[in-house]
Amino acid sequence: MSEQKVFNRWFVVFGALLIQMCLGAVYAWSLFNQPLADKFGWAIKDIVLTFSITIAVFSVTTIFAGKIQDKIGPRWVATAGGLLLGVGLFLTSQATSLMQIYIFYGVIGGIGIGAAYVCPLATCLKWFPDKRGLISGLAVAGFGAGALVFKPIILSFIASAGVSMTFTYLGVIFAIAVVIGAQFLQIPPAGYKPEGWTPPVTAGGTTSVRNFTTGQMMKTMHFYVIWIIYLFGTTSGLMVIGLAKDIGTKLVKLTPADAANAVVIVAIFNAVGRIVWGTLSDKLGRVTSLLCMYILSALAMVFMGMVDMNYMSFLAACSVIGFCFGGFLALFPSITADYYGTANVGINYGIIFCAYGLAAIVGPKIGAAMPFTQAFIISAVLCAIAAIMTFLIRKAPQG
């Protein structure tokens, strides 16, 4: 069946990118910390908790949103997510207490992000069985680039209208953009396959033609290995991403301005890594690509933990960490579809994605609980263990 006679599948990618860029603006939360502290007198350490709440709620919501979109389709679920995100941001603009911020932005906004996030990924994977790595990389690259795209917009709004009104403006923008993007998310017809593409015969553990239910997936050893190595890889990456500026100023002795460049570098390589590793995994295989990323991450962590870094070597190490971290976010959706099929990929990946939600809490806490050099070595060990564990999933699970 030709995709041109059905629907131009690249429209789905457009919708996915539009949605993901808006959702990814959540990574720009740090821009609100000081303005909120200045306006209300709250402690920044308490304001920062909003981000952790948002990520935790977001990751858990993907499970339920994935299950619903598997049943009724992605369009309505993503639309609801966009509207919830808009409502959450509008209510945040009216907040006068930290608890209101936690509920309006962290809980309501987090639910909106989680509901909309899983839909573009699941839909793109169904339309592109021939390019799963590339397409999942593109889809999540939009999320990774969101903070970069909206950073100047947010700063402009804060400077001209104040921090509270900025949430109102963003709520309107995100609600409209996500709802528009959601209208491009339609699932392919039964039996769809791209023109000229023949599904590969299961061999070497790279592909599975069976659609596993969530219960069946969780009975396989592969699920637990995938969940653990996802946790280990993103724990290391999120530790550096969340503390990059602090690492630069306290460990490398950089000025705040120079250390802030590490945040930008990590964000850029994070987005690029999602596309590059996604593309490479279509050629090298998912597990081989994962092995390479864990080795590179471990080496970068050892370097940061044992070498007296200067400005350039610090940025280089952050580049490697960001590059591999982006790859993890690109490959795990693809490997979920490869091993467990696409019929239930929404809820199946939602459950696996909870490893990322836990990592968002564990990673920064490891970095904050001990000297950075020790935290880097612990992260290197986790990545090394994950690299070894990839050999356990080289063959696809048998149902």
Residue pairs with C-beta under 8 A, 6 or more apart in sequence:
1 189
1 191
1 192
1 193
1 195
2 195
3 9
3 127
3 188
3 192
3 194
3 195
4 195
6 188
6 189
6 192
7 186
7 188
9 127
9 128
9 188
9 194
11 184
12 120
12 123
12 124
12 127
12 184
12 185
12 186
13 124
13 135
13 138
13 139
14 181
14 184
15 120
15 180
15 181
15 182
15 183
15 184
15 185
16 120
16 121
16 123
16 124
16 138
16 139
16 142
16 181
16 184
16 185
17 120
17 138
17 139
17 141
17 142
17 181
18 142
18 177
18 178
18 180
18 181
18 184
19 78
19 82
19 116
19 119
19 120
19 142
19 177
19 178
19 181
19 182
20 117
20 120
20 139
20 140
20 141
20 142
20 143
20 146
21 142
21 143
21 145
21 146
21 149
21 150
21 177
22 82
22 85
22 146
22 173
22 174
22 177
22 178
22 181
23 85
23 113
23 116
23 117
23 143
23 146
23 174
23 178
24 142
24 143
24 144
24 145
24 146
24 147
24 149
25 146
25 147
25 149
25 150
25 154
25 170
25 174
26 51
26 54
26 55
26 58
26 109
26 113
26 146
26 147
27 144
27 146
27 147
27 267
28 146
28 147
28 150
28 151
28 154
29 50
29 51
29 54
30 48
30 51
31 151
31 154
31 155
31 158
32 47
32 154
32 158
32 163
32 166
33 44
33 47
33 48
34 44
35 158
35 162
35 163
36 42
36 47
36 101
36 163
37 43
37 44
37 47
39 162
39 163
39 164
40 96
40 98
42 98
46 98
47 98
47 101
49 102
50 101
50 102
50 105
50 106
52 360
52 361
52 364
53 102
53 106
53 107
53 110
54 105
54 106
54 109
54 110
54 113
55 110
55 357
55 360
55 361
56 110
56 357
56 360
56 361
57 106
57 107
57 110
57 111
57 114
58 110
58 111
58 113
58 114
58 117
58 357
59 114
59 353
59 354
59 356
59 357
59 358
59 360
60 114
60 354
60 357
61 110
61 111
61 113
61 114
61 115
62 114
62 117
62 118
62 349
62 350
62 353
62 354
63 347
63 350
63 351
63 353
63 354
64 350
65 77
65 81
65 114
65 115
65 116
65 117
65 118
65 119
65 346
65 350
66 118
66 122
66 345
66 346
66 347
66 348
66 349
66 350
66 351
67 214
67 346
67 347
67 350
68 77
68 346
69 77
69 78
69 118
69 119
69 122
69 346
70 122
70 343
70 344
70 345
70 346
70 347
73 185
73 186
73 187
74 119
74 120
74 122
74 123
74 182
74 185
74 186
74 187
74 346
75 119
75 182
75 183
75 185
75 186
76 182
77 115
77 116
77 118
77 119
78 115
78 116
78 119
78 120
78 178
78 181
78 182
78 185
79 178
79 179
79 182
79 183
80 112
80 115
81 111
81 112
81 113
81 114
81 115
81 116
81 117
81 119
81 178
81 182
82 112
82 116
82 174
82 175
82 177
82 178
82 179
82 181
82 182
83 112
83 175
83 179
84 108
84 109
84 111
84 112
84 115
85 109
85 112
85 113
85 116
85 171
85 174
85 175
85 178
86 112
86 171
86 172
86 174
86 175
86 176
86 178
87 108
87 112
87 171
87 175
88 104
88 105
88 107
88 108
88 109
88 110
88 111
88 112
88 171
89 104
89 105
89 109
89 167
89 168
89 170
89 171
89 174
90 167
90 168
90 171
90 172
91 100
91 104
91 108
92 100
92 101
92 104
92 105
92 109
92 167
92 171
93 164
93 165
93 166
93 167
93 168
93 171
94 100
94 104
94 164
95 101
95 104
95 105
95 164
105 167
116 178
116 182
117 143
118 346
118 349
118 350
118 353
119 182
119 185
119 346
120 139
120 181
120 185
121 136
121 139
121 140
121 333
121 345
121 349
122 342
122 345
122 346
122 349
123 185
123 186
123 187
124 135
124 136
124 138
124 139
125 132
125 135
125 136
125 333
125 334
125 337
125 342
125 345
126 187
126 188
126 192
126 342
126 345
127 135
127 188
127 192
128 134
128 135
128 194
129 193
129 194
129 197
129 199
129 337
129 342
130 194
130 197
131 282
132 282
132 334
132 337
132 338
133 277
133 278
133 279
133 280
133 281
133 282
133 286
133 289
133 330
133 331
133 334
134 275
134 278
134 279
134 282
135 278
136 278
136 330
136 331
136 333
136 334
137 274
137 275
137 276
137 277
137 278
137 279
137 330
138 274
138 275
138 278
139 333
140 274
140 326
140 329
140 330
140 333
141 271
141 272
141 274
141 275
141 326
141 330
143 329
144 267
144 270
144 271
144 274
144 326
144 329
145 267
145 271
147 267
148 264
148 267
148 268
148 271
150 170
154 166
154 170
157 165
157 166
157 169
157 170
158 166
161 169
193 199
199 207
199 209
200 206
200 207
202 208
202 209
202 396
204 285
204 394
204 395
205 287
205 393
205 394
205 395
205 396
206 285
206 286
206 338
206 396
207 338
207 396
208 338
208 339
208 340
208 341
208 396
208 397
209 341
210 340
210 341
210 399
211 340
211 341
211 342
211 343
211 344
212 220
212 339
212 340
212 341
212 344
212 348
212 397
212 399
213 344
214 344
214 347
214 348
214 351
216 399
217 223
217 340
217 344
217 348
217 351
217 397
218 351
220 397
220 399
221 392
221 397
222 339
222 392
222 393
222 396
222 397
223 352
223 397
225 389
225 392
225 393
226 332
226 335
226 336
226 339
226 352
226 393
227 351
227 352
227 354
227 355
228 355
228 386
228 389
229 290
229 294
229 386
229 389
229 390
230 328
230 332
230 352
230 355
230 356
230 359
231 355
231 356
231 358
231 359
231 362
232 382
232 383
232 385
232 386
233 293
233 294
233 297
233 324
233 325
233 328
233 382
233 383
233 386
234 325
234 328
234 329
234 355
234 356
234 359
234 360
234 363
235 359
235 362
235 363
235 366
235 379
235 382
236 297
236 301
236 321
236 325
236 363
236 379
236 380
236 382
236 383
237 297
237 321
237 322
237 324
237 325
237 328
237 359
237 363
238 325
238 359
238 360
238 363
238 364
239 363
239 364
239 366
239 367
239 375
239 379
240 247
240 266
240 304
240 318
240 321
240 322
240 325
240 367
241 266
241 270
241 321
241 322
241 325
241 363
242 363
242 364
242 367
243 364
243 367
243 368
243 372
244 259
244 262
244 263
244 266
244 318
245 256
245 259
245 260
245 262
245 263
246 259
247 259
247 262
247 304
247 314
247 367
247 372
248 254
248 258
248 259
248 260
248 262
248 314
249 255
249 256
249 259
250 372
251 309
251 372
251 373
252 259
252 309
252 310
252 311
252 314
254 311
254 314
258 311
261 315
262 314
262 315
262 318
265 315
265 318
265 319
265 322
266 318
266 319
266 321
266 322
266 325
267 322
268 322
269 318
269 319
269 320
269 321
269 322
269 323
269 326
270 322
270 323
270 325
270 326
271 326
272 323
272 326
273 322
273 323
273 324
273 325
273 326
273 327
273 330
274 326
274 327
274 329
274 330
275 330
276 323
276 327
277 289
277 293
277 323
277 324
277 326
277 327
277 330
277 331
278 327
278 330
278 331
278 334
280 289
281 288
281 289
281 330
281 331
281 334
284 292
286 331
286 334
286 335
286 338
287 335
287 390
287 393
287 394
289 327
289 331
290 328
290 331
290 335
290 390
291 387
291 390
293 324
293 327
293 328
293 331
294 324
294 383
294 384
294 386
294 387
294 390
295 383
295 387
296 320
296 323
296 324
297 320
297 321
297 324
297 325
297 379
297 380
297 383
298 380
298 381
298 383
298 384
298 387
299 320
299 380
300 317
300 320
300 321
300 324
301 321
301 376
301 377
301 379
301 380
301 383
302 376
302 377
302 380
303 309
303 313
303 317
304 314
304 317
304 372
304 373
304 376
305 372
305 373
305 374
305 375
305 376
305 377
305 380
306 373
306 377
307 313
309 317
329 356
332 349
332 352
332 353
333 345
333 349
335 393
336 345
336 348
336 349
336 352
337 345
337 349
338 396
339 393
339 396
339 397
340 348
340 397
366 375
366 378
366 379
367 375
369 375
